[in-house]
């Protein structure tokens, strides 16, 4: 679904990532580790088309991203849900409308989607908070709302950038269970995290591959969990 061949990314002449060969297959589950500043967020941006490689070949759903026009990028992004580390919401809109924003922006809002939104709110445990404004949410509620917004278009791939970085351990486990459940539904999942305890906690729940960014490239960090 996402394939990188000898991919490199440089900014202002400085190489941030080099020589990346990786394939995220349908239904796979990956953790991406590495110290702060190693390039985890940059790598995820490559994977959802926000950045294009400066060298090598990157394919999203079988298509080379260098051939993408604006519409093709938008279509690919519908199939990739992104949970940002610091998800930004519109503070004047209630949670339910913030989650539904991708539907409005993409022109896909339909009466049926209202039912889907309600199911999604229930799934992430935010039904009772649907009318709350973002500043009223706890850290865990914000992260669950961010996950719901990433899922509203029913993507094939979920990319989560440090989704548990600002929540306590109990909420980290709840978010992990939601992401594992998505994987068991056939979604491809990648979680960028520096939290090794979270990775160890996933052992009993999912078969995952651990990858590590080191020396500006991605290496296997060990066998399947």
Helices and strands as residue ranges (DSSP letters): E 2-11, E 14-24, E 29-33, H 40-47, E 55-60, E 63-64, G 65-67, H 70-78, E 80-83, H 95-106, H 111-123, G 127-129, G 134-136, H 139-151, E 157-161, H 169-184, E 188-192, H 196-201, G 202-204, E 209-214, E 217-220
